[in-house]
């Protein structure tokens, strides 16, 4: 396909989450020609990614032929790229095999991405496919923020280090805020909170990630829907020795049965707010822990950055949960974050400012759009390839 044909063509973006699938087709002007979301996907006893693969196959099968013919490249979100993949990467059989080898680094996500890549390649065998990685945004983390306090052989032989995640969402927030404020991205100091079923917080200095809460895997950091976030590293050993759990059972417990759902029986913040209104102490404690961990990281990142241009909320909870936003921003006037309570409580959609006019730093909501960011990054990469 020629460059001129590429300019007129469209981009297919496939975004796989642990229990969701998003598909978007965007033209060169970022217009959405197709937008599909499938949620609550579970594999049961089937191999990981089976439900996502079936859902994607059904979506691609029913696409209008004219829309299929317009697609000239496909972007696939892959959560973990390890040390090997740090930029948009063409997918072939060898690359797919390499992805499968690093699946243990993101067992909730990478197997699903691989399964969907295989489906998409069958549907579009003569179009290029690219993997775009959540870890790529954090590739330049400073060593002090990247490494763990372990012997050198753990890093060098086993690749144990902080990789960071939600990079596509954070990159979109950075790009969007730069456009909204007419500021170069490379001059912005931001703290971006991606709050959803998975949750992380990232400090950005001059457009680059300098600290992020998720670690070698997406388990570390904030309290999440089903994941513990930070715990004492000795706890897995105690669960094994005193609880009689195997390593596989411990992994399942920490990733699937902990976090909000472990604390109060649901991972849905809407249900947690309802339970609090009905007097549930467990729900109140779950929300308090959720907010406490966010503010704990926020305080450290404020000191890390020194100058802050804006605090950004994104992800499903960050975009829609006014109670969480107000709780996170409570009494932060002294550090330059002055929330407009009325603006925060209004049920608006889209990118918007939530700070008082006199607030030294901004407070913004930026709707997550990883599919748009994937299409933009792939378009930029393809243009660079062709000169």
N, C-alpha and C positions, 0 to 999 in steps of 0.2 A: 504494500500500500504506500502511495506517495505521500509526501508531507502535506500537499494540498488536500488529499483525501482524508488524512488524519485530522486536519483542521475542520473538515466538514463532518467528521464521524463523531461517535460517542464513546464514552468510557463506562465500562461495567465495573462497579465496586461491590465486592462481596465481603460483608463484615460479620464474622461469626463470634458470638459470645458464648459463655458457658451454657446458657439455656435459651439463647435467642439467635435469630438469623435476620440480617438486614441486607437487602439488595437494592441498589440504586443504579440507574443509568442516567448519565449526565452528558450534555453536549459541551462543546468547546466554550460556550458562554456560561457554563455552570447551571444551566437550566435542567431541572429534573424531568426526564422523559418517562421515568418509571420509578416507583418507590414502594417497596414491599417490606413488611415486617412480620416475622413469625416468632411467637414467644412460647414459653413454657414447654420447650423441647426437652425430652428426657429419653435416654437410651434403654432404661430398664436393664435387662440381662443381655442386650445386644452389644456388639463392640462399640467403643467410644466413637461418637460422631455419626452413628447410623441414622438417628432421627434427623440431624441437620442435613445429612446427605439426601435423605428422602425428600425433605422439604425443599431443598435447593433444586433437586431434579424436577419436582413438580412445578416450581416457579419458572425454571428455564424452559420446560416443555411447553408451557402455556404462553410464553412470550410471543407477541405477533411477529411474523416472519420479517416484516420490514424493519422492526426494531432490532431483531437479531442481526440482520445484515448490516446495520449501521455501526455495530460494535467493532472497534478496531483494536482494542486491548482491554484486558481484565486485570483489575487490582484486587489482591486478596489480603485482608488483614491477618497477620500472624502475630500472636502475642509475643513469643520469645524467639529471638534470633541468635541467642548465645553470643560467643565471641566472633563467630564466622560471618554473620549477616548484619550489616549496619547501614544499608542503603536499599532502595528499590532493586530487587534482584530478579532477573529472568528465571522462570521456572522450567526446568527440564527434568528428565528422569533422575539424573545424578543429584540435582539440587533437592528434589523431593526426597530422595533417600537420605540426604544430609539432614533435612528437616525432621525426618522420622527418628534419627539418632538423638536429637536433642529434645524429643518429646517429654522425657522425665523432668525437664526443667519447668514445664508448664503443663502438668498432666490434665488439668481441667480444660485447657484451651487448644494447645497445639494439635492433638489428635483430631479434634473437630475441624480445624483449619485444613489439615491434610486431607481428610475425607471429602471436604467440599471442593478443594482444589482438583481432586481426581474427577469429581462429577463435572465441574466446569470445563476441564480439559476434554472430556468426552463430548460435551456439547459444542465446544468451540476448538476443535483440534488444529485449525489452521490460523488461529489468531494468537498473538503473544499473550502470555500470562506472567504477571509479576507479583512477587510477595513484598508487602510493605510491613515493617516490623514496629511494634510498640516500643521495643527496647532501643530503637535507633535514635530517638530524640535524646536519650541519656548517654549516648556513646562517649561524650567528652566529659563525663563527671570527673571532678578533681579526685585524685587518688585518695585523699583523706575522707571523702564522702563515698567513694566507690568501694574501698577495700574493707574487709573485716579484720579484726585483731587476731589473726590466725597465723601459724607458721607459713613461710613463703611457699612450701611445697603444696599446701592446700590450694593456694591461688594458681600456682604455675602448673601443677599436674592435674588438678581436678576442676579448675576454672571457677572456684568458689569466689564470688564477688557480688557486689550489688549491680544489677542490670537496670532496674526501674521499668515501669510499665505505663500504660495509658498514654504513650507518647504521641499517638496520632491525635487523640483528643486534646492533649496539652498544646501540641503544635497548632491545631485549629484555633484554640483559644488565644494563643499568642498572635497568630495572623489576624484574627478577627478584631482583637483589641487594637492592634496597630492600625488597621484600616479605620476603625471607629474613632480613634483619637488623632489620626493623621500624624502618628509618631513612627519613626523607623523601628521595626521589631528589634534590631540589634542594639537599641538604646533603652529598651524597656526592662525594668525590674518588676517581676510579678510573682505572686504566690497563687498557683492554680490548684483549686480543689476539685477533683473529679469525684463526685459523690454519687454512687449508684449501688447496685448489689456488690460490685467490686468498688473499692474506694482508695484513693491515694491523694497525696498532696505533694506538689513540686515547687521548688524555689527556682526562679529564673533570673539570672543576672545578665544584663546586656544581651538578651535573646537566647541564652544558653542555660541548660539545666545544670545547677550546681549542687542540688540536694533533692532527694525524693524518698518517699516513705516506703515504697515497696522495695524488696531486696533481690536476692538471687532468684526467688520465685514470687508470684503475686500473693503469697500468704502473709508476708511481713507488713507491719505498719498499722494502719487504722483498723478499728473494729469494722467489720463488713457484714454483709447479709448472712453468710454462712461460714465465714473465715474468722479465725481468732484475731488476726493481726499480731502485734507484739506480745510475746509471752516469755517467761523465764526459760532459757534454753535447756534447763534441767528437767522441765516438765515432761517431755516425751519419754525420757528415761524412767521417770517415776511411773508414768502410765504403763510402761512395759513391765517394770519390775513389780509394782504393787497393784496395778490394775489388770495385769495379765493380757494386755493388748499386744497384737503383733505390729510390726512396722507398718503393714498395709492398713490395719485397723486404726492406728494412730493417725496416719496420713488422712484417712477418710474422716475421722473425728475432727481434726483441725481444719480441714477444708470444707466439709459438708454439713457438720452438725454443731458448729460453734458460732461465734459472732452473735448477731441479734437473734437468730433462730434458736441458738443454744441458751440464750439468756431469757427469752420470753415466749418462744414458740412460734414466732413469725419473723420473717425478714422484711416485711412490707411496712415502711414507716407510716403509711396511712392507717394500717391496722394498729400499729403501736400507739399512735396518737389517740385513736378511738378507745383503746384499752386503758390508756392513762385517764381519759375523761370518765371512764367507768370505775376508776379507783384501783387499777392494777399496779401493785408495787413493783412487780417484775418488769413491766413495761416501762415504768418510770426509771428504774435502775438501768435498764438497757439503753434508754435515750441519754441518760446522764453519762454513762460510760462512753457512748458513741461520741457525744459532744466533747467530753473531757479529753479524749485521745486526739481529736482534731485540734483543739486549742493547745494541747501540749506540743504538737508539731508546729503549729502556727507560731507560737512564741519563739521556738528555736530558730525558725526560718526568718522571722523578723530581725532577730539579732544577726543572723548569718548575712542577710542582705544589706542591712544598714538603711539604705534608701529604698523605699517601696513606692512604686507608681500605682499599683492596683492589686486588690485581692479579687480573684475571679472564682465564681461558683459555676460549675458545669456538671454534666451528668444528670440523671433523672431526679435524684434527691436535690442536688444543688440547684437545679433549674426550677423545681416546683414546690419545694418544702420551705415555706416562709418561717415556720417555727424553728427549724434547724438553722437557717441562716441567721435569724435573730439571736438564737442561743450562742452561736459561734461568735457573733460580733458584739455580744453584750459587754458593755463597759470597756471598750477598746479605744475610747476617745483619746486617752493619754498616749497611745502609740500611733495616733494619726488616722484612725479608721472610725468615721462617724456615720453610722447607718441612719438612713431616712426611714423611720419605722412605717410611715404611711405608704411610701413607695414600695417598701418590702412586702407589705401585706396585700397590695393590689394584685389581682389575678391577671397579670399581663403575660404575654408570650414574646419570644424573640429577645435579641440582645438589648440590654437595658442597664442604665446606671441606677444604683440603689443608695448612693451616698448623699449626704448633705452638701450643699454648695461650698461650705467652708471646710469640708473634710480635706486634710492635707493629701491623703491617698484616696484613690477611687475604690469603690466596691461595685462590682459588675456581675451580671448574669450573662453568660455566653452559652447559648444552646449548643450541645454537643452535635457535631456533624462529621464523624469520622469518614463517612463515605465521600463527602465533598473534599476533605483534606487528602484522602487517598487519590482521588481523581486529579487534584491539583498537583500533588507531588509526582504522580506518574506522568502527567503532561509535561512538567518541568524536566523530569528525568529524560523523557523521550526527546524533547527538544534539545537537551544537552548532548544526547547521543548522536543526533543528526547534525549538530553544529549550528 
